[in-house]
Amino acid sequence: MSKTLILAEKPSQLREYVKVLGGFTQKGDYYESDRYIASSALGHLIELAEDTAYRPAGYWNKSYLPLIPDIRSYIYEPKRNDKGRQEHLKMLSKLFQNPEINMIYVATDSDREGELIFRYIYNYFKCKLPYKRIWLSALDDSEVRNAFANPKYSQGDPFLENLSKSAYARAITDWLIGANATQATTLQLGGGNLLSIGRVQTAILKIVCDRYLKNKSHQKSYTYKLITNHLYDGVTYTAESPIYESKAQAEQLLNSLNTTHNFVSFQKKAERKNPPLLHTLDTLTIEANKLYKYNASQVLESAQRLYEGKFTSYPRTEDAYITEENYNKIKSFLPNIVHQYLSVNNFVFPNTLPVSVNGAKITGSHDALVPTGQTDGVEKLSEQDKHIYELILYRCLESFSEVAIYEKGVYEFENQTIPFKTYTSNLIQEGWKKYSPKSKTKSEEDDEIEEDKNFVLQLPYKQGDKVAVEKKNLKEIESKPPAIYTPASLTKDLCNLGKFLQEQSPEVYAELQKEFDLKGLEIGTKGTRPGIIDTLVNIREYLTFEKNKYIPTELGLQFYNAIKELEVVNVAQTARLEYQLKQVADGVVSVVEYYDRLSDYVKETVAQIFSLQATIGTSNSTRKSLGVCPSCKKGQIIEYDKSFGCTNYKNGCKYSIWKEVAHKKLTAKNVEDLLNKGKTALIKGFKSKTGNDFEAYLILDDNLKPTFEFNNKKK
């Protein structure tokens, strides 16, 4: 009997599928039923081969840069230095070749990355089996059963093909820029230290450093307002003048004021504040950071756990909208859930469809981030996961509520021809504001403004009435520097590239708008940004994360100052690349056409880097690199007092080769040959445990440790 092979992305995902579909027996790393054989990809099993597959053997060298393989010659290889994954790949190979299998159900994550994971494996095995695509927005039982009963896409579907091409284009972009720019920068500027450049990584570093330096170099300046105090019916209120640049002028005007104002008029209007749209991962990150100081990685991890626990929908969604069908489903369970977990009683849905319910505006593959209705196990969630779950619930309540309506008023006065104003605000319909999380604290970069504060004042004055000035004073307003980035403010800028450029570089924005539409462009993707920021902090150590702020390190600032004029770190160029990648995703531009442009760009980038003059790093910068670290593949092996070790040790790489082996002191040339040729020349003078002299070659064993080779045989 023929069977269908199910390929999940992760073991946890696989277990859910098996549990829901039923009838499976576990057989090691896979499961089998009368209809299916099911296994997972363990995340990334196959990856693009490292640069060593396309260049001469040996350590990094300027001679072969730029390294630009033909687009048709890229090599795929099993994930290195991971025996567990390599063994799993062998098992998968047998499943893919199993004669019982006549169909594949691709059930990796329903996104660009999930599609790429499958295509890499499929192409690596040179598989010819037909496949269908399982598309899931949530892991609740009914959705899983329905998705497998009715696969959404079949092999060759234009959507899948464009998704695959888009994923591949991003992968080779990151490979090509990363491999070339990192090697060029390390060789030109690193002095033996690894200096990493990435398409998104380095753009983020520049944005953070730019903001930090603007903050630290800010020169205080002052403007001035005249403030007058008044009393009516036991209520004290203030009126304020326009802003003045000159303190002397403001003081002169203050001294010239009469003891009364002339009342001029009262103007009022209703102001409607629409409910916010439903959460995407970005807006959830912004909210969670403001309330709980969680960073982007923490929010993504929680959202992923909630998804895998079936409590919420797919977290990496690009859209803040849901379909009417999904809305009706949510209506059936939301009141009970918010009653149980938020103590919200008698929630009433609006009579008309909320703005966030609009299937036509869903541009990606998934609805907004919403609850599924599953609650079994919510009480066992960690505090962090509960907070994130509650924020998703609160946002549903906000989005599905009526507008908030304020009555905004302005009382206008005049004194010696100087206009004064008193502003009032009366919340006449609370609407969605009723359900906004209450613990929000004001942060220095917050855009929330005072106008939302309720201040009701009813003055009976008519035009020309005299209003006594009880007190007058001069208010000095100090200019504020741009706030150092927090996870909330950084995410806000990264996920809206157009708005960021419009605010920070209006001229650049105007120029780019002539080339293409910036709407919807981001720096990186929702799913990759948290990991990239973590890399900048924890791996590269270009940034630190202190008191909810991203602060450049000394190394980060050195690096930034050396490369800040490069095109590869220019946000405008990042925007161009993102637009070109979007064109590939939309099927407007072919991958080949895109790659030709990318190749020219990489050539220019390498040339720019080789024109730089600087040395970056620590005291290790004067030490010669003997080769790339065979363990982490990121650092360089240099000579220390007692060993040859990796420059990436601060980031956790502990790889080293002791200088003395079997009572013989190794030379730098020995280690250089070992790393780059895989074998030393014949070395004499080793001593055995019994004290006898011997000669041998040194090679690296499977654990990357030096071992002896005698007469071409390993001992």
N, C-alpha and C positions, 0 to 999 in steps of 0.2 A: 504493500500500500504506500502510495506517495505521501510525503509529508512536506510541511512548510517550515522553513528555518526562520525563527524569530531572533533578530539581533537587537538587543537593548544596548544602551550606552554604558550603564553602570550596574553592578550587582544588585544594589538596592532597588533600582527600577525593574530589573529582571524579576526579583522576588515578588514584586507587586503584580506584574503581569501573570506570573505563574499562579499566584494565589487567586486572582480574580478569574482567570480562564479555567482553572481547575483541571484535575486529572493527571497531573505531572508526577513523575518520579525523578528524584535527583540522581544524577550519575556523574559525580565529581564536579567539574566546572560547568556542567550544562544540565538541562532538564529535558525530559522526554514524555510525551503523551501519545495517544493513538493518532493525533492529528499534527502535532508540532514537535520540533526539537528547538530548544530555546537556550541562548547563551548571551553574553554581553561582550562589549568591546573593551571593558576596563578603562573607559576614557580613551586616551590616545594610544593606540597600539602601534600605529604606523605614522611616521613623520617624514618630512622632507629631509633628505640626507644632508649631512653637514658639509661645510665648504671643502673639506678634504677630498670629497668625491669628485671635485671639479678642478683641482689645482695640483701643482707639483707637491710631492711629499716634503715634509719638513715644517719648520715653524713659520709663523707669519712673515711675509716679505712683500715689500712694495711692488716687486717686479711683476706679479701676476694680477695686480689690481688696476682697474676695476674687474671684478670677477662676475661675468654675466653669461650664464649658461644659455644655450638655445632653449626656448620655451618648451620644445618637444623632448628635451633631453634631461629634464629634472628627474632625479632618482628618489624613489621611496625606500625607506628602510625601517626595520623594526626599531622600537624605542631602545636606545643604547643603555648599557649598564643597568639593566633591569631584567634579571633572569626570570623572575616570576611572570612578567608580561610576555617575554619571549616564549616561555613554555606554553602560556595560554594561547599565543598566536599559533603555535603548532597544533594545538587541539582544535582551534577554529578552522585551520586549514583542512583538517580531516572532515569536519562538519560540512564545510563548503563543497568538498569533493564526495560527500556521502551520496551514493546513487539513489537513495530513498528520497532525497531532497529534490523537488521540482519547482520550488518557489521560495523567494525570500520576502519576509515582512520586515521592512526597515522600521525599527521602533526606537531608534536613538532620539535624543532630544529634538523636539520639533522647532529647529532653528537652523541658522546658517552653519554653525559649528557642528551640530549633530549630523547634518548632511555631509559635511566634509569628512568627519570621522568614518562614516560608512563608505564613502567613495574611495578613500585611501585604501581601506581594507579590500574592497571589491576589486579595485584596479591592481592592487598588489598581488592578489591571488589570480589575476587575469580571469576572473569569473565571468561566465556567460549566462548564468541563470537569470530568468526574469525576476523582477521584484516590484513590490507595491509599497507605498509609503503610509505608515500609520501616523496620523497627525493628532496630537493630544494637546489640549489647553489646560487640562487638569488630570489628576490621577485617581479621581473618585471612581468607584466600581462601575457605575453605569456608563460613564464616559469611556472607560477602558474597554468594556464589553462591546459597546457600540462602535468604537474605533476599529477594533479587530474584525468585527462582523462586516464593516463597511469601510475598507481602506480608502482614504481620501484621494490619493494620487497614485497613478500607475507610471511605470518606467517610461521616460521620454516626455512626460508632462512639461510644458513650457515653464511653469512655475518652478518645478524642481530643477530643471536645467539652468535657469537663471540663478537660482539659489546656489547651486553647485558652482557655477562659474564665478559668482560673486565671492563665495568662500575661498575658492582657489586663488582668485585675484588678490584678495587680502593676504592670504598665506604667502604667496610668492613676493608680494610687495614688502611684507615684513621681513622675509628672508633676505631679499636682495638688498634692501636698505640697511638692515641690521648687520649682515655679514660684511658688506663693503665699508659702510661708514664706521662701524666699530673697529674693524681691523685698521683702516686708514688712520683713524683718530688715535688709536692705541700706539701705532707705529710712529706717528708724527708728533704726538704730544705726551704720550704716557710714560716714557722713560722706563719701561718695564712693568708699568701698572696697567691693568685693563681699564679702558674707558669705553663705556657702552653707549651706543646711540641707537635709538629706535624711533620709528616713524611717529608713534603716539607718545612714547615715553619722554622723548627729548622735548617735544612741543609742550608737554605738561610741565616739565622742569623749567622751561623758559617762562611760562606763564606765572608759575609760583615765584620764581626769582624776581621777575619784573615787579610783581606786586610787593614783594618783601622789600626790595630796594627803594621803591617809591614810598613805602611806609616809613622806612628808616631815614630817608633823605628829605622828608617833608619839612618845609619851612613854615612855621606857624604864621598865620595872618589873621587879622581881625576885622570884623564888620560890626555895625552898631545899630540898635533899635531904641526908640523912645518907648518906655512902658509907663502907662498911667493906671492907677488903681481907682476904682469907683465902688460905691455902695448903693444897693437898692433892695429894700425890703429884707434887710438882714443878710443879703448875699453879696459877697465881695467878688468883683470880676475885674479883669484887666482889659485894656485896649492897647494895641501896638501900632507903631508907625511903620512906614517902609524902611528898608535897610539902607544904611549910609556907609560909604567906604571910609570917610574921614571922621575920626574921633572928635577933632576940634569942631567941625561943622555940627556933629550930633550934639555936642555939649552946648554949643551956641543956641541951637534950636530948642534944646531942653530948657535952657534958662529963659527963653523968650515966651514960653507957654503961658497962656492965661490960666486963671484958677478954675475955669469951666471950659468944657467942650460944647460945641454946637452939635446937636443931633441932626444928622442928614437924612438917613433912611434905614429901612430894614428890608433885606432881600432874603427870600428863602426858596429852596427847591428840594424836591425829593431826589434822592440818589439811591439807585439800585445797585447792589453788589451781588452778582450772580454766584451761584454755588461753584466751588472748584470742580474740575474734572476728576475722574477716578484716578487712582494711583498707577503710575508706571514705577519701575525700579528707581528711577532718578528722583521723582517727587517724593517717594517713600524715604529715600536716603536723606533728602533735604529735611523732611519733617522729623525723622528719627534723630538726626544729628542735633537739630535745634532743641528737641525735647530731652533727649537722653544722652547726647554726645557720642552716639555710636558712629563709627566711621563706615565708609562705603563697603569694605569687605565684610564687616560684621552684619550689616543690613542684608547684603547678598546671601551670606551664609544662612541667616535666619529665614529669609524668604525661600531659599532652596529647601531648607528643612521643612518648612510649612507646606511647600509644594509636594515634597516626597511623602509627607505625612497625610496628604489628601485634604488638608485644611484650606488651602488657597490655590488659585490657578497659577499658570506658568509665570515665573517672576520676571523673565527677561523680555517682556513684551515692549513693543515700541509705541503702543497706542493707549490713549486714556479713555477709549470708548468701548462700549459693549453693544451687542445686538439686542434687539427687542426680545428675542427668544431667551437669551441669557438673563435679561432683566426680569422677565416673568418668572423664571426659575428662582432668581434671588428673592423676589417678592414673597415667595412661598415659605421661605425659612428665615429671612433676615430679622423680622420682629422678635421671634423667639430667641435667636442667638444674642441679639443686643440686650434683650431683657436679662438673659442669663449671665452674660460676661461684661456688660457695660452698665447694668442697672438702668437701662433706658426703657421706659414703659410707654405703651400706647403710641408708638411711632406710626405716623400716617404718611403714606406715599402720596405724591402730588397727583392732581387730576389729569395733568398732561405729561407727556414723556419728558423726562429730564434731558438736558442738553447732552449729557454723557452717554445717552442711549441713542446711538446713530451708527448703524452698521456700515453706511456709505463712507464714513470717515475713518474706518479701520484700514490703514494703509499696509500694515504688516500681516502676519499670519495668526496673531493672537489678540483676543480681547484684553481689556485692562485687567489689572491685578485685583481680584475680588475673592471673597470666600466661596467655598464650594457647598457649604451646608453641613459638611462632615464635622462633628464635634467630639467624637469618641477619642479621648486621649488629650484633649486641650488642657485639662487640669495637670497633666504630667509635663507640660512644656516648661522649658527654662524661663527665668524671668525675662531675659532678652527676647526670646521667641514670643512670649506672651505680649510683650510691649509692641512688637512688630505686628502681630496678629490683631491686636486692639486698634492700632493705627489704620489698618486696612478696613476694619469694621467702621471706625469713625468716619473715614473718608466716604464710605458708602452712604452713611447717614447724611453727611454734608451734601454729597452730590445728588442725592434723591430727595432733597428738601427744597422748600420754596426760597425765593430770593430774600436777601436781607434788605430792608428799606430804611434808610436814614432820612430824616428831615434836616437838611443843612441850612443854617442861617448865618447871615453876616449883618451885624449892626455897624453902621458907618457914622463916624463923627469927624469933626474938623476943628482945628485949633491953630490959629495964625496961619491959615491956608495949608497946614500939615494934615493930611488924612490919617485917621486912626480907625482900626477895625477890631471888633470882638466877634469871634467865631463860636457858633453853637452847633451842637449835634444831638439829635434826638432819635434813638432807635425805635421806630414805630412798628416794625415787623422784624422779629429776631430771625426767622427763617433758619437757614443752615448754620448761622452763627451759634445757635443753641447747642450744636453737636461738635463744635470745634474742641479738640483736646485742651483741657483747662490749665495744664501745668507749663504752658509755654513761657519761657523767660526771654526777655529782651537781650539780643546779642548785638555787638557793635556793627555788624554788617547787615543787620536786619532791615528790610525795606518797609516794615510795618510803620505806619505813620500815626500821628496823634489824632487825626480826624476821626478815627474809629472810636475814640473815647467819648462817652456820653456826657455832654454838658448842656443841660437844659436851662435856658434863661429867657424870661419873658418880661421885656421892658415896655412900658406903656407910652414911650415918648413919641412926640410928633415932630415933624420937621421944624427946626429952629429952637427947640427946647434946649435949655441950659442944663448941662450935666456936670455936677461938681467933681473936680479932681481931688481925691483924698490924698494922693501921694504920686510922685513922679520919680523916675529913675532911668538911668542909662544901662541898657543890657549889652554886654560885650559878648560877641559870638565868635568863638575860636574855630578856625578852619580845621577840619578833620582829615587826617591822611587816609588813603585807601586802606581798608582793613586787611590785615594778613589773612590769607585763605584758611578757612575751616573746611571740613568735608562738605558741609552744606553749600557754602558759597562757591567752592571749587566745582562741585557737581553741577550747580546751577549754570556756571559759565561754560563748562565743557559740553553740556548737553544742548546748548543753544549757541552754536558758533556764530550765526548771523548777528544775534543780539550782542554777543560779546564784542565782536569786531566793530559794530555800530557804536558802542559805548566807548571802547578803548582806542579805536583807530578809525574815526569817521571817514578819513580820506581813503584809507585802504578799503574800507567797506564799500564806499561809493565806486571805487575802481573795480572791485570784484563783481559788484552787481551788474556792471556792464558786460562782464564775461559770462556769468551764470547766476541762477537763482540760489541764494544761500539758505532758503527756507528748508528746515528739516535736517540740515547738516550738523554733525556732532564731531567732536574730537574723540576718536575711538568709538567703542560701542558700549551699551549698558552692561553687557556681560563681561567685557574685558577690562574696562577702566579700573574697577576695584583692585584687580590683580596687578595691573601696571603701576598704580600708585603704591601698592605694597612693595613692589620691586624697588621703586625709587627710594623707599624708606628703609627696608629691611635687607635688601640684597646689595644694591648699588651704594647705599648710604650717601646719596646726594641730598636727601631730605631727612629731617627728623619730625616726629609727630609729638608735640608737647602742648599740654593744656588745650587740646582740641584745635591746635593750629599746626599748619605745615611750615616748617622753618628750614631754609637751606643750610646745609652743613658747609664747613670751610671748603671741603672737596667739591661740593655741589656748586658753590659760588666760583671757585677757581675754574671749574669746567664750563660753567655758564659764561663767564667772562671771555673764555678762549673761543667759544663756538657760537656766541649769540648772534653773530652776523651771518652765519651760514644759512643757506636757503632751507636746509633740512630741518631747522628748528623754527623757521618762520611760520607763524600761525596762518598767514595768507596762503603759503604753499601747502600747508596741511589742509586748508579748505579746498584748494584745487584738487588735491589727491582724493579727498573724500567725495567731491563731486564726480570725478572720473570713475571712482569705484561705484558710485550710485548709478552711473550710466551703464556700467557692466551689469549691475544687479537688475536694471530695468530692461536689459537686452538691447540697448541703443548702440553700445560699443562692444565689439568683440574683445575677447581676452587677448588675442594676438595683437590687435591694434593698440590696446591699452599697454601691453608689455613693451611694444616698440617705444612708446612715449616714456615709459618708466625707465627703460634702459638708458635713454639719452639723459634723463634726469640724474640717474645714478652716476653716470660718467662725469657729469658736471659737478656733482657733489664730491666725488673723490678728488677731483682736481682742486676744488675749493679747499678741502681739508689739507691737502699736501702743500698749500700755500701758506698755511698758518704757522706762526712762530711762537711757541710757548712750551713749557714743561710743567706738567700737572702731577701732583701726587705727593707722596711722603719721601722719606730718605731712601726708600727702596727704588726710587726713580733713577738712581745712578747705576743700579745693578743690571747687568745684562740678562735678558730673557733667554732661557735655554730651551723654551718650547711651551706649547699650550698644556695646561694641566690635563692629564688623561682622565681625571676623575670628574671634576666639575665642568670642564670644557670652557670655563669662563676666565679663570685666572691664568697667570703665567708662572712657570717654575723658575725661581731665582735662587741664588746661593745665599744661605744664612750661615751662622757660625758653626752649627753642628749638623746641618742637614740642607738638602735642597727642597724647598717647599713652595707652596702655592701662595701667590699674592692675594688670593681671594679668601684668606684665612679668617678675616674679620666677619665674613658672611657665612661662616660655617664650614668651609672646606678645610679638612684636616689632612689632606694628602701631603706626604713628604717621603723623601728617600734619604736614609741616613748616609752621612758621608763615609762611614766606615762599614764595610761589609766583609765578614770573615777575615778581620784584622788587616784588610787592605783599604787604604783611603782612596775614594773615588775622586776623579778630577771632574771639572765642569764639562770638559769635552766628552768624558764617559757618559755623563747624564744627558748631554745634548744628543749624542748618538742614540742612546737608549730611547729617548722620547720621540725623536724624529725619524730614525731609521729602524726602530724596533729592536735594535741589537747593538751592543758595543763591539769594538774590536776585541781581539783576544787579550785578556788581562792576566798578567802573571803576578804571583806573590800572594795569592789567597792562602790561608791556613785552615786546615780541617780541625775538628774538635780534638783530634789526636795529636795535633801539632805538625802534621805533614803539609808541605807546600804543594799547591796545585794551580793550574791555569784553567781558565774557562771564559766563555762569553757570558754576558748578562743579558737576560731578556725579561720582559714583564709577564707574569703569570695571569691567570684569569681574574685574580683579585688586584691586579695592577701593582704587585710587589715584585722587586727584583729577584730573579732566581737564576740558577746556573744552567748553562747548556754546554755539554761535553760532546765533542765530535758530532755536533748537530742533533744530539738527543737531549731532551730535558731530563734532569736528575733531581 
